[in-house]
Amino acid sequence: MLVAASVVVFVVMNVLPGDPALLVLGTGATPATLAALRHQMGLDLPLWEQYLRWASGLLVGDFGVSYTYQSPVAGLIAARLGVTLPLACLSIVLSVAIAIPVGVFAATRQGRAADAGLMAAAQLGVAVPNFWLGLLLILVFAVKLGWLPATGFPGWSHGALPALAALLMPAVSLALPQAAILARVTRSAVIEAAGEDYVRTARAKGLAAGAAIWRHALPNALIPVVTIMGFQFSYLLAGTVVVENVFTLPGMGRLLFQAIAGRDLITVQDIVVLLTGSVIVVNTLVDVAYAAIDPRIAVGGVSVAEAAVGGGR
Amino acid sequence: MRAIIPALAVLVLAVGAAPPHAMARDSLSIGMVLEPPILDPTANAAAAIGEVTYQNIFQGLTQIAANGDVVPSLATSWDVSADGRTYNFHLAKGVAFSDGEPFDCDTVKFSLDRARGPDSINPQKALFTPIAGVACPDAATAVVTLKQPTASFLFGLAMPAAIMVAPKAAADDKTRPVGTGPYMLGEWMKGDHVTLVRNPKYSGAPPAMASATFRFIADPAAATAAMLAGNVDAFPLFPASEALPQIRADKKLHVEIGTTSGKIIISLNEAKKPFSDIRVRRAMAYAIDKQAYIAAVLNGYGTPIGSHDVPGDAGYVDLAGTYPHDPAKAKALLEAAGYPNGFTMTMLLPPPAYARRGGEMIAAMLGEVGIKVKLVDVEWAQWLSQAFRDKDYEATIIAHVEPRDLYQYANPDYYWNYHNAAYDALFARYQAATDPAAQLQLWGDLQRKLAHDEPNIFIAALPKIGVWNADLGGMWKNALITVDIVSQMHWAN
């Protein structure tokens, strides 16, 4: 899987028009300086040799040197992970903390005003683009109230509090639209589970409606919820470039975006392989979670889970 | 999404009341749109590198003053031989690099030989090709001999690509820059900021600012919010001209409109028909309403130009009226050239708004005289390889930002494919001129020759929209080269 990903990304990056050396030298480039720089970068080697050099480096943990930044890619990625991982975790925690209670509450009020109101809000939340939400937050909390910095990331070396303050608004603007989706999934999964025999049995033996939902319906409704969470977490690792731009956060999304625009082939290749690896890890964790939620599912029972997602929607 | 962000910026601004500044007054933060990929201007063409490092970390033999004049820097004075081929540079004494290495003639020789050598990857290597040799009669004198007299030589030595580097440290300048300037690198958090701190080894008087933080904010709405919220003190090249009314409404902020060296032009490939025909090129020039372009694309900021030079330059000649907007004349010229019904052409548009937004407008103007324009959006990477390197294009909108780059029209390999013996001869006469008055006269003649030939369609000079805290002094109005000289900046009181 990772080998396939590495070959695909290498081929794609090399087929794309554009020369990293030319991007470094700009409109003052001459044939002589271009040749000298291409030699320095190793771009004059045959493609198969370039691939082997890069891939064999990866095997021993050497990510290579960025064409654009002229420094080790491992260091660049590590620095970005210091922003992206806390941001992704903060967003997913916020999203779950909002979505599960809202989804369950809406399910218990199915068809009533509270349900309609919450689901209308969720529909709105799905439709609102996260960068717009981000700009609104900046407007209120940075420009108007001055409580939080408008943009930028001070780094963790200046203490955890300023760093967390810088991540708060981006996390909220990422979490709310995701929470909206998750709440809708939770609601329909809980409604479906609530119609099952075991919930009726629980009610019949005298359990209150709310308790029956929380103790019996929700655990059985979690499989589609966890699946969506897995997708959302993978997205948060690299798909947040727009929000990163709005808040000027040095995260993975912007590094990848700039590396593609700057034809920083090595950096793009490294990030794609790393992301492929992280998706595999997240999916494995989701599978483990399935087994924990429903002991009937053996680890790796993806087909059952996918069927559950289909039903959840 | 592109349309929503500026709209929202206006919304953000409409409410804008900035909190008080709580910053110690011997430091400042400066906003920039692009982050320098590395910090060595001798190894990468990105203008952002010079903006952070030039005259802050690194210095050259000469430098460019705010008014565009070439003035002393590490060379305190120089004399030029009568034949214009030998330059004696008298070097500043007692200067050392921030790592302790002394600066003397050996440093000059090393730096210039490195820039012109066979392995050089200097983005402006052409500046150094006139050099025949560098000699060191004593430590404080550098004698540079040229292959032929070169009027532009001293100006070229003031470019960021011509800085003096320490022989021992030069290889690591990309990430650990070592220079002779008043500042040195304090911290670089990639993707967010670079902080410069005072260089204790600096030989001159310590500058007023103890430190300066350059913050990289690419999004125009974010730049506006950061300025209004007081997160940055200055944005010398402010990216959101549409937000200026709101910025101006904030009394704590100052707005200064000047010029850069950026020349927005429609580059034409003269190796392709019909652009080889001067009548077609002039017809295109007559078809374009420069004022309308500036009003719509640059929000009214920018100056119309008629040749390849900008108003801030010492030898600038205003030729913007050479081909006034006249669609009837354009049609007549097209008919004379054998295109009574116009023709179809392709125009490449790189990402900036002057090209993408401007392209729509240019296409509409050319359409009025019968020229049908097919617009093709390209990324920078593709523009550089397709248009610039492979010369595989018909026309493209582009801003050339190098100052005084008229030499490229005499460069036979350049992507415009402009080959004109009369221009080449004129340029050779300019380079050979040793008398400043004669140089200035010939510099004007070069611009007039280009306006006459119209090898490219000259549209407008890119403005320098500077926004900064009203208490901040020492900021430049115009900038022939992209620089933020921190040692000149100071807070009121």
Interface residues (C-beta under 8 A of the other chain):
Chain A: L16 P17 G18 D19 L22 L23 V24 L25 G26 T27 G28 A29 T30 P31 A32 T33 L34 A36 L37 Q40 T68 Y69 Q70 S71 L76 A79 R80 P129 F131 W132 L135 L136 I138 L139 A142 V143 K144 G146 P149 A150 T151 G152 F153 P154 G155 V242 N245 V246 F247 T248 L249 P250 G251 R254 L255 A261 G262 R263
Chain B: M1 I4 I5 L8 A9 L11 V12 V15 G16 A17 A18 P19 P37 I38 A43 N44 A45 A46 P118 D119 S120 I121 N122 P123 Q124 K125 A126 A161 K174 T175 M189 K190 G191 D192 H193 R215 F216 I217 A218 D219 A221 A222 A225 A226 L228 A229 N231 E379 W380 A381 Q382 L384 S385 Q386 F388 R389 H400 E402 D413
